[in-house]
Structures are given as structure tokens and as C-alpha cells.
Amino acid sequence: MANRGQGYGMSAKVAAKIAGKRDAEKEQEAAEWISLISGIPITDSFEDWLRNGVVLCKMMNVITPGSIKKITESGGDFKMMENITNFQTAIKKFGVPEIDCFQTVDLWEKRNIALVQQCIFAVGRVAQNKPDFKWPALGPKMSDVNKREFTEEQLRAGEGMIGLQAGQNKGATQAGQSFGQTRHM
């Protein structure tokens, strides 16, 4: 882990805001879900248990066999960080949107564990839509497509209508207003 000094000023406020987003119940729920799928018991705190990426890689290999070819279980820091990168690549191929993915340093340096937890819930959300997924669900189900079809008559009827988002301007004229002096040229 990088040796970062104590944050002051704005950096301390940002760190406190990120730390405030953590939810212990959701972290526990995510950890139990990962443990159930991967078969690896929870041995440490959420971030320490996932830090080297081995547990995450093994979980992805159970969900989608062969998605991560090489899992490094020992070695230097960069080898362990490679596990996290491999996990991120696998979940993107699995269908997790880029916006839900965390960066390697968020987990490795324990900088944004709330985002790591959000990413795991995103994996659970995407997994629910896969037909061969046989484990319990994690988090809410992803919404289905709700495409609507309108007739030409319905579309034309909507063209003449001013929506409520346009606001209301009844009686809003500038008649009778005079601010300041008139312009002299």
C-alpha cells in the first residue's frame, strides 16, 4: 500500500465523503455472496479479504468458467494488482457497464471501498439476467427493456402540446416596467 500522509483541507473532506458512503450491511451481503459462489470463507475485513484480487478472480471463474486464465496467488504487489485488472476485464466482458467498475487503486490502496462494493452489486445485477446463473441474487434485478410504439396520430397530437416542463408564463409580460434611466445617444 502506498504511504500516503494524512489528508488536510479539501483532500480530507473528499476522503471523509468517500468513507461516509460505505455501508457495512451491504459489504457483508456482498462478502457472503462472493463466499457462497467462490467457496472461499471470509477470513478478514471486506477490503483486506478482496485486496489481492484472488477471491474476485475465483468468483468470476465460477460464474463464467475460464474467464480469467491466470490467477497469481503469491508474488509482488504488481502481480497481485494484475489479478484485480484481470477481474475488471472479465466483468466488462460479462456485461457490467464501465460506469460501475472501480479502478485497481480503489481496492489495492483501500481508497474507495464503497465503489468496489457497488461494482460487486453490479456483477450480481448483471448475473441475474444470465440464463445459466444458478446462485442467489445480489441486489435489485436489472430493469428490462420497455419499448413503446406510437401511431402517427398520437405523435401528431403531441406536437401541438406544450409540456409542463416548459413552465408557465401566464401574465408574464414586460409591459409597464421601467428600470433605470433611458438610453441617451
N, C-alpha and C positions, 0 to 999 in steps of 0.2 A: 504494500500500500504506500502511496506517495506520502511524504512527510509534509503535510500542509499545516501552516500555522493557524492559529485561531483567527476567525474572521472578525473584522471590525466594520462598523458603519453599514454600508449597503450590502456587502457580502455576507455579513452576519444576519441581516434581515432576510436575504434571499435563502440562506441556509435554514433559518428558522421556519420560513414559509414552506419550504420543501419538506422539512421534517414534520411539520404540522399536518401534512396530507396523508401521513401513514395511518393505516387502520389495522390495529393488532388482530381484530377478529377476521378481517379479510385475508391478512397474511397467514393466519392459522388455517383458514379454509383452503387457501391456495397450497400451503405446505402439505396438508393432509391429502389433497387431490393428487399432487405430484408424487407423494409417497405411495399412494394406492396404485397409481399407474406404473411407476418405475420399480416398485418393490423395495425401495431403499428407505429404511427407517429414518425419521427425523432425529438427528443427533445433536443439533446445535440451534442457535438462533436462526431465524429465517435467512438473513443475509449471509451469515457465515456458512450455513449449510449449502447454499447455492453458489457461493463466491467463486469456486474454481470451475464451475460450468459442467462438471461431470454428471451431476444429478439431472440437470436440464437436458443434456445430450442423451442420456439413457432414457429419459422420459420420451423424448422425441423419437428415438429409435423404436420404442414400444408402440407409440401412436402410428408412426409411419416407418415400418421396418426398412433399414438401410439408408435412411435419410441423412445420417451422419456417419461417414465412413470410418473416421479415425477419432477416437476419444483418448486424450492424453490424461493419464491418471497420476503421473508424477513428472517432475521436471521443474524448470524455472517458471518465473512469473509469466513470461511471454507465451510459453506452451499452454499454461492454464487459461490465459486470456484468449488463446486461439479456440479453446472449447466454447467460450461464450460467443465468439464470432461465428463459429460453425452452427451453434444453436440459432443465432439470429438469421443466418442464411436459410436454414431449414424451415423456420417458421414463416419466412416470407414466401418460400415455395409452397408451403402448406396453405397459404391464403390469408395470413394475418396482415392487415394493412400496415404500411410503413409508419403511419402516424402513431400506431400502438406499440411500436418497437422501442426498446431502450438502447442506449449506447453502452459499449463494453465498460467504460469507466464508471457508469452509473452503478453497476453491480460490483466491479472489481475494487473500486475505491470507496464503495458504500456511500456514494454521493446522492443518489436519488432512488432509494429502495421503493418508494411509492410508485414510480414509473415501472420498475421491474414487476411489482405486483400487478399493475394494470396490464402489462404485457402478458402475464400468465393467464389472467382472466380473458384476454383477447384470444389466446390459444384455445382456452376452454369454450369460448363462444363460437369460434370457427369450427372446432371439432364437433360440436353438436349437429352441424349441417352435413357432416360426412356420413355416408350410409354405413360404412364399416366400423364406426366408432361405437364401442360396446361398454364404455365405462360411464360412471355417473357424470352428470352435467356440472359444469362450474360456471356460475354466474348466469345472467339472463340469456335467453335464446336470441340469436341474431334475427332481425326482422326479415320477413320475406318481401319479395317484390310485389308491389301493389299498383300495377299499370292500369291506367284508366283510358277508356275510349270515349270520345265525344263526337256527336254528329256535327255536321256543318251548321245546322240550325242553332245548336247550343253554342258553338263558337261565335257565330254572328251575334247572338243575343248578348254575349258577354262583352263585345266590343264597345257598345254604347254605354256601358255601366261604369261609373266611377266608383272604385272600391273605397272602403272605409280607410284604407291605409293612405289615401291621398289627402286625408284631412278634411276639415270643414272650413269654408270661407264665407258663410252667410254674413252679410253686412260688413265685410272686411274691405272697405274702400278707403282711399286716402283723401276723400272729399272733406274740406274744412280743416285740414291740418296745415299748419304753417309753423315750421321750426326755424328759428334764427332769422337772419336778415336775407333779403332777396339778393340775388347776384347782380352786381353792377359791372358793366363792361365799358 
